[in-house]
Amino acid sequence: MRKLFYFNHRIIKYLFYFFFTLTLLFALTSSNLILGDNQITKIGTTAFTTVVLLSLGVFILTLYVSSGTRKFFYWLFIKKRIVTASICLSLAIAIQIIFVSLIHSGIGFDVSGVHQGMLMPKDVNIIGYFSVNTNNLGIFLFQQWFANIFHNTSWLFFDFVTLFLVDLSAAFNLGSIAIIDKTKVPLGMYLESCWLITFPAIIVPYTDTWAIEFVAMYIFCYCVISYSHFPKIIKLMASLGFGFALSGAYFIKPSAIIPAIAIVLIEFLDLLKKRHKISTLIFTILMCLSSIGSFHYMNQTIKNQSYIRVNYFRAKPMVHFINMGLSGDGGYNAKDSFKMVTLVNKKDRIDYSINSIHKRLKKMGPTGYLTFLFKKHNNNTSDGTFAWLRDGDFIPMQHSPSKHGFKGKLENFFYLYGNNVGDFRFLVQIWWCIWLGIIFFAWHDNQKFTQVMRLSLIGCFIFLLIFEGGRSRYLIQVLPVFIILATLNFSFTKKELENLFRWV
C-alpha cells in the first residue's frame, strides 16, 4: 500500500510538471512581452514601460553596489516584514477602491445578461437568455440577494461587491497559509498585494470573480480540519463551512469544485499510507453531509426561484461546452451557441453537439488533435492579464478613455483603445512569469498539501483542455491555489535558485 501511495504521488508530480513547464514557457514567450510596436496584439508599449524598466534597473544596480541600501531594504521588508506587509496590503486595497470608484463601466456579454435580469426580469429576451443559460441562475440569485439587502443594482455597487469578494478570498488564502506555515504569512501578504493591484477583473461581476471566495473558503476549511490544532468544535464548524463553500462554488461555476476533488483524491491516497483516527473520519463524514445538505438546499432554491420564469428544456447541454472547446482557439463559438438557441428539442441539441465533436476530431486526426491541445493550453494559461480585453468590446464602446484628468490617464491602461494598454499587459505579464517561476522551481517540495494544490491545477488544466477554454480568465477561479502554492513554495525555490547559481 505504501508503495502504491508513493507511486501515485510521483505520477501527480510528473503530470504537474508536464503541464506547468508548458505553462511557464508559454508565459515567457507571450506576445504581451514584446517591447515597442507589437504586430501581434496591435497595441505596443510606450515610454511609460521604458521609464519603469529603467527605474527598476537603477534600483537593482543601487542594491548591488550599495551595502547601506541593501541593509535598509532588508530591515524594511524582512526584519519589519509584518508591519511592511500589512501596509502593502492596505495600500493595495486602497488602490482597488480608488480604481473601482473611477472605473466602473458596464460590462457586455453574459455579465450584462445577468445584470439585466435584475432590472427587467419579465422581459422576453431575459427569459430566453436564462432559459438557454441556466448555468447563470446561481450567480443571478447571489447578486439578487445582495441587491435585496442593499437595495442597489448599479454597476458601481456590484463592482464594490466583487472587490469585497476577491479581497475576502485573499483573507481566506492568508488563513490557509497561516495554518500550514505561519512564518510565510508576510510573504503571502506581499504576493497578495502584487496580485490585487494588477487585477482589473474586480470590475467584472461574473462567475470567475464571484466563485473565487468559495474556492478560497473551502481550501481554508480543509486546512482547519486537516492541518490545524484547533478545538474539535472549530473543526466541526469548518466541516460545515466546507460543504457550504463547495456547494456555493458549484452553483456559481461548476468547474470551481476541481480543487475539492483534488482534496478528496489526496486524502484517499493518504489512506493507503496510514490509518486515520476516528475523529478524522467523523469530520470527513460531516463534510460530506454538509456538502449534500447545502447542495440540496441551493438546488431547491434555484429551482423554486420566482424572479424569472425559466424554461429548463431550452438549457444548453454539457456536451455543447465540450463541442465549443474543440473549435477555433478552444473558446466560445458563436455558431455553436446560436444552434443551441435555434434547436428547440433537447435531443437535437445533444445530437448536433455530438456529431460536431465527431466531425472536428475526425478532421483533426490524432496529430492534429495533439497540436490543437498544445495551442489551446497556450491560450488557456499564457496571458498574465487573464484575458483582459481579449474579447474585444466586452466593455461597451461608449466607455472610451477620457482625454482629461487622472481618471482619463487610468482609463488609458484598461480600456480597449487606451494608449497604455500595451504597458499594462507587459508589466502584468512580467509579474505572471515571476509568479509561475516561484511555483516551478520548487520541485523538491513534496509536502502533502503542496500535492493537493498541484493536483488542483492538473485538474483545472485538463478540464480547460476538454471544455470551453481558450482564455486565461478561466484560471481566475483557481487563483487561490496559485497564490497559496507560490507562498509555500518560495523558500524551496529560493534554495533551488541559490544552488543553481552556485554552479553557474
N, C-alpha and C positions, 0 to 999 in steps of 0.2 A: 504493500500500500504506500509506504514512504517513497519507494522508487517511482511509483506512478505519480505521486504528488510532485516530486521534483521534476519529472519529465514534463508534466503539464505546465509547470511554471516556466521551464525553458522554452517550450513552444510559444507561450504568451510573449515572452521577451523577444524571441526571434521574429514573431509576427509584428510586434510593435515596432521594432527597429527596421523592418522591411518597409512598412508604411511611413514611419516617421522620417527615415532617411530621405525618401522621395519628397516628403512634405518640406523638409528643410532645404533641399536642393531647388525645389520649385519656388520657394520663398526668396532664396538668394538670387535666382535668375528671373525674378518677376520684372515685368515691364515698368512697374512702379519705381524701380531703382535706376531708371535712365535719367541722367542729368541733362539739363538743357532741353532742346527740342525733342519731343517724343513722337516718333512716327507711328507708334502702335496705339497709344491712348489718345493722341492728338492734343494732349494737354501737358505741356512741359513745365519744368521748374523755372523759377525766376531768381532774381537777385536775392530774394529772401532766404532761399535754401543755401546759396553761396555764403551769405553772411553767417548763417547758423553753423555751417560746416567749418568756416574759417575760425569762428569764435570757439568752437569745440576743439579745433586743432591747437589754438593758442592755449586753451585751458589745459589740455593734456600735456603740452610741452612745458607749461609752467609747473605742473605737478611733477614732471620728470626731473627738471633742473633745480627746483626749489624744495629743500627739505622742510623749510618752515611752512610752506603751503600744504605739503603732504601731511605734516603733523596737525595743522589746523583742521583740514577736512577729515582726517582720521578721528580727531576729537569730536568734530561736529556730527559725523554720520555713523561712527562706530561706538565711541565711548558714550555719547549722548543720544544714542540711536532711538531710545524710546520717546524722548521729547521731540527730536527732529522728525522721526517718522510720523508721530501724531500731528505735528504741524503740517507736514507734507500732505497727509491725508485730508486734513481740514481745509487746506488750500485747494486741493483737488475738488472737494465738494463745493467750495465757494465758486470755483471756476465753472463747475457744472451748472450751478444755479444762475450765474451770470449768462452763461451760454443759452440756457433754456429761456431765460427772461427776454433775451434779444432775438433768438431764432426759434420760432415755434410755428412754422408754417404748416398748413395742412398737407397730408400725405395721400398719394393716389393709390390705385390698385386695391388689393384686398383690405388694406388698412382703412381706406376710405369707405369700403363696403361695410365694415364692422361699425365704423363711426356713424355712418348714415342710418344704420339700423336703430340707433338710439333717437335719432331726430325724426325719421319717417318710417316707423315700424309697420304702417299699414300700406305703404307704397308697394305696388305690384312688382316693381323691379327689385326691391329689397326682399320681398317674399321669395321671388325667384332666385335671388343670389344665395340666400341661406338654405333654400331647398336643395340647391346643387352643391353648395359648400357647407354641409352640415358640420364639418370638422371645425368650423369657426364659431359654432354656437357656444363653446366653452369660454373662449375669450370674450365673446359678446356679453354673456351673462356676468362674467367677472367685472367687466367695465361697467355694465349696468348697475351692478352692486355698488361700485364706487360712486356712480352718478346719483343714485338714490340717496346715499348717505350725505354727500356734499352738495347735492342739488346743483350740479355743474356738468355740462357736457362739452365744454370748449376744448379746442386743441391744446391750449396752454395748460389747462387743468390736467389733461391726460399725459402731457409731456412731463409734468412735475410728478405725477403718479409713477410714470415709467422711471424717472430719475430715482424716486424713492425705492422702487422695487430692485433696480440694479444695485443701488447702494446697500440695500438690505442683503442682497446676495453676497456683497463684499464683506459685510459683517459676519455672515454665516461662514464664509471662507476663512476668515481670521479665527473664528471659533474652532473650526476643524483643525487649523494649523496649531492653535494653542494646545489642543488636546494631544495631538501627535508629537509635537516638539515646541514647547512654549518659547524656547530661545529664538525660534525663527519668526515670531510674530512681527517684530520691527521690520524684518526683511519683507515679510508679506505685505506690510503696510506700504513700503516703498513701491513694490510691484503693483499693488492695487492702485496707488496714486498715479503711476505711469499709465495704467490701463484706463482709468476713469477719465483722464484729461485727453485721451486720444480715441474716445468712443462716442462719436456724434449720434449713434443709433438711439441715444436716450430721447431723441425727439421723434422716434418711430414707435408708437404704442401698438405693438403687434406681438404675435406669438413668440418670436425669438427672444425679445427682451422681457416678456411677461411670464415666460416659463423658467427663466434663469434663477429666480429666487427660490422656486420649488426644488430645483436640482440642488442648489447650494444647501437648502434646508434639510433634504433627506440625507445628503452626504454628512452634514453636521450631526444629525440624529444617529446615523450609523457610527460615527466616531464616538459619540457619547456612550452608546451601547457597548461597543466592542473594544474601545481603547482607553476609556476613562476609568477613574476610580470613584466616580460619583456614587452617592447612595442609590439603592435599588429603586426608590420612589422616583428619582430623577430619570433613571434608565427606563422605568415604566412609562413616564411621560414622553420620553424620547421615542419609545416604541410606537406610541400612539401618534406622535408627530410625524414619524417616518411614513406611516400609512396615509396620513392626510396629505403630506407633501408629495408622495408618489402619485396619488390619485389626482391631485391638482396639476402636477406636471403632465400626466397623461391626457387630461381633458383640455389642456391648453395646447400642448404639442406632443402627440403620442411618442415621437422618437426621443423625447426628453427622459424617458424611463430607461434608456440604454445603460447609464451608469448604475442604476439599481439592479439591472440584470447582471452586470459585472460583479456587483457586491454579492449577489446570491451565488454565482458560479464560483467565486474565490472562496467564499465561506464553505461551500460544498467540498471544494478541493481540500480545504483545511481539515475537513472531517477525515480525510484519508491519512492525515499525518498524526492527529491526536484525538483523544476523546474529549468531548465538550462537557462542561459542567451542566448540571440540571438547570441552573439559573439561566445559562446562555440559551438553552433550548426553549425555556419559558418565554424569554424575551423575543426569540425568533418566531414563536407561535403568535405572540401578541402583535408583532409587526405584520404578520400575515393576516390576522383577524382584523387589525386596524385598516390595512390596505383594502381588504374585501368590503368592510363596512363603509369606508369612505368612498370607495368606487361605486357601491350600490347607491349611496345617498346622492352623490354627484350625478350619477347616470339618471336617476329618477328626477332630479331637479331639472336637468336639461330636457328630458323627455316631456315633463309636465309643465315646462315654462309656457307662459301665455303672452309674452311680449310680442312675439312674431309667429304668425302661422307658418308652419314648415311642412312641406310635402316630402316626407322622407324617401319616398320611392324614386325621387329625382336625384338622390345623392350620388356623387362620384364614387365608383367602386375603388377599392385599394389597388387593384391591378392597373388602374389608369395611371397612378403615380409611378409604377414600375415602367409602364409604357413610355411615359414622358421622359423618364430617366435614361432611355435608350435613344433619344433623339437629339440632334443638334449638338450642343455643348453639355448635354445631360441635364438641362434645366427645363423651365417652363416652355411648353409648346402650345401656341395659340390654336393651331388646327385641331390638336387632340382635345383641348379644353372645349372648343366650340362643338365638337362632336358629342361631348358629354352633355351639352345643353340641348342639342337638337334631337338626340336619340332618347325618346321618352321611355321606352321599355328598358328595364334594368338589365335583362338578359342581352339585349342588343348592345348595350354599353360595354358589358363584360366581354362579349364576343368580339366586338371591334378592337378592344384593347389587347386581347389575347392574340388575335390574328395579326395585329400590328406588331406585337412583340416578335412573333414567329418570322414575319417578313423582314424586320430590321436585323434580327440575329442571323438569318439566312444570308441577307445581303452583305453583312459584315464578314461572316466567316470567322473561324477561331482566331486567326491572326488579327483580323480587323477589329474583332471584339476586344482583344487584349490591348490593342493600340488605343481603342476608344476609352477603355478603363484607365489607361495611363494618362491620357489627356484630361479625362474627367476628374481624376484625383488631383491633377494640377489645378483645374478650375475650382475644385472644392476647397482647396487648402492654401493656395499660394498668396492670396490677397490679404495683406495685413489690415486693410481698411474694412474688412468684412463686407466687401462688395458695395461700399458706399458709392452711390451714383452709377453703379454698374447697370442698373435697369433704366438708365436714361432719366426721363422726366417723372420719376416717382414722386419728386417734389414738383407740383404743377408749375407751368411756365410763368404764371403771374407772379410767382415768388422769384424774381431775378435779383441778382446782387445790387444793392444800393450803391450809389456813387459817392455818398457822403457819410461822414462820421465814423465812429468806432464800429457801430453796427454794420455799416457797409463794408468796412475792411474785414470784419469777421465773416460776413456772408461770402466774400470772395474766396474763402478757403473751403466752403462747404456746399455752395450752390453750383449747379451744373455748369453754368457759363462764367463762373468766377475765375479771376486771373490767377489765383493762388491754389487752385485745386491740385495741380501737379506737385506743389510744395507739400501740401497736406499728405498726399499719397506717398511721396518719397520719404518724408520723415517718419510717418507711421510704419512704413514698411521696414525701416531700419529697426524700429522697436520690436516689430513682429519677429524679425530674424534673430534678434538678441534673445527674445522670449523663447523661441524654439530651440536656439542653441543651448540655453541653460538646461533644458529638458534633455536634449540629445546627448550631451557629453556625460550624463550621469549613468553610464551603463553598468557601473559597479553597485548601484543601489538596487538591492534585491529584497527590500522590506515588503512585507505582505501588503501594506496599504498602498505602496507605490505600484505594486502589481494590479491592485484594484483599479487605480487611476489609468494605468496603461491599457488594461483590458477595456475600460470605458471608451478610450479613444479608438482602439481597434474596432469596437462595435460601431462607433459613430462613423468611422471611415468606410467600413463595409456597407453600412446602411445607406450612406450617401452615394456609394457606387451602384447600388441596386435601384434605389428610389430616385425621385426628383432631387436633383442637386444642382451642380453647375455654378454654384455661387458659394463663396466662403461665409456668407451670412448665416448659413445653416450650422456653422460651428459656434455661433453665439450661445446656443442653448447649453453647450458643454464648456463654456469659458471658465466656470468654477474649477473644472478638472485641470485645465491648463495652468491656472493661477496657483492652485494648491500644489500641483506637481512641480512647477518651476521653483516655488519657495522651498519645498522639502528637498529638491534635487540640488539646490545651489551649492551646498558645501561639497557634495560629491563632484560636481562639475568643476568647482574651483580647484580641488585637489587634482583632478584629472588633467586640467589645463596646465597647472604648475608642473606636473610630471612630463607632459608633452613638450613644453617649452624648455625644460631642463635638457631634453635630448636634442633640441634644435641647435 
